[in-house]
Amino acid sequence: MRWPFVSRSRYEVAVGKASYATEQAIDTSIVNNCLTDANLAVARRLTRALRACKRYRAALAAEQRRADRLQQRLDDCLGLNTAQVAEGQRWQQTRHDKKGTVS
């Protein structure tokens, strides 16, 4: 046999190695496709979660503004926004009967 010819045993070894490599490439492709699908699913879920978080934060901020306005209205109705209330905030530091104070 001359150069262009290959023995049957060498041919079968080469075909076996080539088919093994092909199977490995196909298996790798299948795993890669599965992982890509899983990554896309996670990305979609993450996008939905981020949008929901944005909505929840906006709703929370709106609720906090509403609660602050209602608290302000309640304070106004009860007279808690007067100067006398603000002056009486530190009444315990100015008590005359408190021990350790000099009159």
TAHUFEN-V215238 format. One record per backbone hydrogen bond with DSSP energy under -0.5 kcal/mol. NH is the residue of the N-H (numbers start at 1). CO is the residue of the C=O. If there is no record, write none. Layout:
NH,CO ; NH,CO
//
This chain:
5,2 ; 11,7 ; 12,8 ; 13,9 ; 14,10 ; 15,11 ; 16,12 ; 17,13 ; 18,14 ; 19,15 ; 20,16 ; 21,17 ; 22,18 ; 23,19 ; 24,20 ; 25,21 ; 26,22 ; 27,23 ; 28,24 ; 29,25 ; 30,26 ; 31,27 ; 32,28 ; 33,29 ; 34,30 ; 35,31 ; 36,32 ; 37,33 ; 38,34 ; 39,35 ; 40,36 ; 41,37 ; 42,38 ; 43,39 ; 44,40 ; 45,41 ; 46,42 ; 47,43 ; 48,44 ; 49,45 ; 50,46 ; 51,47 ; 52,48 ; 53,49 ; 54,50 ; 55,51 ; 56,52 ; 57,53 ; 58,54 ; 59,55 ; 60,56 ; 61,57 ; 62,58 ; 63,59 ; 64,60 ; 65,61 ; 66,62 ; 67,63 ; 68,64 ; 69,65 ; 70,66 ; 71,67 ; 72,68 ; 73,69 ; 74,70 ; 75,71 ; 76,72 ; 77,73 ; 78,74 ; 79,75 ; 79,76 ; 80,75 ; 81,75 ; 82,79 ; 86,82 ; 87,83 ; 88,84 ; 89,86 ; 90,87 ; 91,88 ; 93,90 ; 94,90 ; 94,91 ; 95,92 ; 101,98
//
